[in-house]
Amino acid sequence: MKRVAIVILNWNGNRMLRRFLPSVLRHSNPDDATVYVADNSSTDGSVDMLHREFPDIRVIEFDRNYGFAGGYNMALEKIKEEYVVLLNSDVEVSEAWLEPLIAYMDVHPEVAACQPKIRSWHDKERFEYAGAAGGFLDAYGYPFCRGRIMHLVEKDNGQYDTIVPVFWATGAALFIRLNDYLHSGGLDGRFFAHMEEIDLCWRLRARGRGVVCVPQSTVCHVGGATLKRESPRKTFLNFRNNLLMLYKNLPEKDLVRVMRVRMFLDCLAAFFFVLKGQFSNAGAVFEARKEFRSVRGNYIRERTENLEKMIVDSIPEQMKNCILAEFYVKGKRAFSQLLFN
């Protein structure tokens, strides 16, 4: 049996599949990998196109749109390969991109997941916003990357070409052991989209499993293909899911303090949305907090389980400070300027 399953989740991505699937097929060794497309009940003819133009692709069809997390959870229940790549439909892979990832994971059994270096498809000299050269988290749940802090994305000059432990690996190209994925509970389907890969990686790290970036493998990501960056829906999902992630994973000693600070910071974010005239986004922040309060009780069991299985309560790749203060107050614009202790 082949060792790697490349699973591309699709919802009305006919155009993206046509553009980027050829690179996946061309640069993925068929002796190592099987390519699957899991379709979230598309209405744009994606499935018919796949059967017609890519007959070697294995298609998994769902009866409705289960979102990013739910779709991947259902798809991974149907495969048996040792390794899985969760690959976005808008990712262009490079020649022999899988080999460094497989080679690293084969000799590091303590590592559950890794990611390649992610460059922007629109500007291939720069990192891509959602992943860059590996993801990190600050003390209050704000994610940033090696190569991207807040909205500023660095040019890739080879400054982050070392293999390093990270807090989270991007869901745009997440290479993970199937056993680790299943044993940790997979992605949280209730998130629907956004933050779910960070939540998964937090569970893995807290349970003593490693997550790394292997920049010897490089892919290019279009990004923002599902929801625009300033979409109120995206704002709602990001804020709600981030709060849920914190509630599920924070050690007991940190929970109350962090949540109090986040209440202030979220109100500040809404205020700045208002100043920019983005009233729908400001409203989405408060709707997210309202929804969080409403559904938080449904996550008590998950929080209890996560705390019981936690063996690492201070993850080295989590910054002890606030990235907002580092960026806006101290003027640190590059990952290399940050201190984690």
C-alpha positions, 0 to 999 in steps of 0.5 A: 500500500502507498504510504501517503494520502494527499487529501484535497478538500473541495467545495465549488473549487472547479477552477482551482482544481483545474489549475493546481491539481496538475502540479500535484499529480506531476510532482508527487511520486505515484509510488508513494502517494495517492491523491484524493479529492473530498468534495463537500457537495459542490454545485459547480460541476467539480465532481463531473470535471474530476471524473472526466479530466482526472480519472486517476484521482480518487473522489470522496463525495459528501451529501452536504458541505461539512466545512473544512474540519468536518470534511477532513474528519470524514475523509480521513475515516475512509483512508488507510495510508500511514501519512496524510497531507491536508492540502488546499485546492489552491496550492501549487506544489514544487518538484519532489515536494513530498520527499523531504517531509517523508524523510524527516518524519521517517527518522523522527517518530516523536514528531506528529506533523510538519509543514513545508515552507509556504510562499505566496503564489501571487508573489513567489519571493514572499512568504504566504500569510497563512503558514509561511515558515511555521506557526507560533502563538502568543500568550493570548491566542494570537497566531503569527508565523516565521515570516509573517507577523500581523499583516506584514509578510516578509520576503523569503531570503532563505532566513528561515530555511532551518528545520525548527519546532513550531507551535502549529502547522498550516492547514493549507499543507499539513503533513501528519501521521494518520494515527496521531490525527485520529488519536488526538480527535482530529479537527474540531468539526464544530469550528467549521473553518479557521483556527482548527489546525492550531487547535489540533496542533495545540493538543498534539504539543500538549500531549508531548508530540512534535510539530515542525516546519521542513522548509526544504519542501516548498509550495505556493499558496493562493490564499483567501480563496474561500473567504475574503480577509475582511469578510465579517463571516471570517472575522466571526469565525476567527474570533469565536474559534480562537476563544473556543481554542483557548478555552479548550486548551489553556492550563487552569492557572492561565484561563481566567487571566487570559480570558480577561485580557482577551475581553479587553483586546477584542473590544479594542479590535472592534473599536478599530474596525469602527474607526476604519468604517468596517461596522459589520466586522466590529459587529462580528467581533461581538457576535463571536463573543456572544456565541462563545459564551453560548456554546462554551458549556458544550466544550467542558468534556473536551477541556477536561480531556485535554487537561487530563492528557496534557503532559506539557503545560508550557510549550516552548513555541508559545510566546510569553508576551503579547504579539500585539504589543511587540508589533504595535508598541515595540515596532518589531516587524520581523519574526527574527526580532522576537524573543520567546522567553 
